[in-house]
Amino acid sequence: MFLRFKSLISIILLTLASGLIIFGQENAQTKDEKKPVATVAPVISAKDAAKNPNAEQIIETTIFIYGLGGGRAILNQIRKTAIERGKISVANAAGTLEKANYQRWTSRGENLNKEKIRLDQEFPSARYSLVFNDEKIFGIFNDSVFTPREDASRAFQNQIVYGLETLLRYKENESKLELVGREKRFGVDLHIVDVTDKQNRKTRFYISAKSFRVMMLEYEDGDIKYRRKFYDYNIAQGTLVAFRSVLYAGDKIVEETEIGTVTYGQKIDDGMFSAS
């Protein structure tokens, strides 16, 4: 099974590299059709592309894998809406982790800024919702709208702009890619790629060179360096999902999320994301 998967990855990279080579040759032909086209050595060979892919090849292969072979088209088709339920632990003012049940509703936009997201959290002492809509964040408590604390709003926004969707939808967000390098951590060979959006928010992704799954991401907010690790990958409705993640601020755990169920494609009433 591993050998077949590894072969699939190689085929993807070979295809991407070959496409770039053919595109370059066709452009040369169009430029001056009267002259014979000389055979030119490609800038990067297909063999080298499999061994040393560039940032776009790495990310596009990752998107292909998360769509289980269907890539961006399948992700867009299946994940038009998402309803997610699970458990979350969040660091409170005392610095200890407080557990809650959560539900998240997402209506997919043309990019992350156009997303509609509602997060309901039920703690032992309180139950409230945070909503992201029209690039604004507000809270709902007992059917009344309120302005969340700045730290709560920022943490909620960071979940959106510094997450897996930042990578999977880099084209829609018109983000820039930069290949940082390659290294081994805990015996895992990793590609390191920076994704920077139009607001100059940078997320660094650590992607397995074997499976092309995202193992970890890093970002900075103020003077604090955060990193989120992803675990328990499984298949949900024909797409790949990390069912558990852990967020660190420095070396301290500030959030743990475990998905219980996730359902894509169900109709969600727009009123879920409304302040009225």
Protein Blocks (a to p, Z undefined) as FASTA:
>chain_A
ZZmmmmmmmmmmmmmmmmmmmmmmmmmmmmmmmbccdddddfbdfklmmmmccfklmmmm
mmmmmnnonammlmmmmmmpccdddddddddfkopacdddddddddddfblklpccdddd
ddfkbccddddeehiacddeehiacdddfklmmmmmmmmmmcfklmmmmmmnopacddfb
dcdeehiacdddddddfkopacdddddfklopafbdcddehjbccddddehiaceehiac
dfbdcddehjacfbdcddfbdcehiacdfklmpcZZ
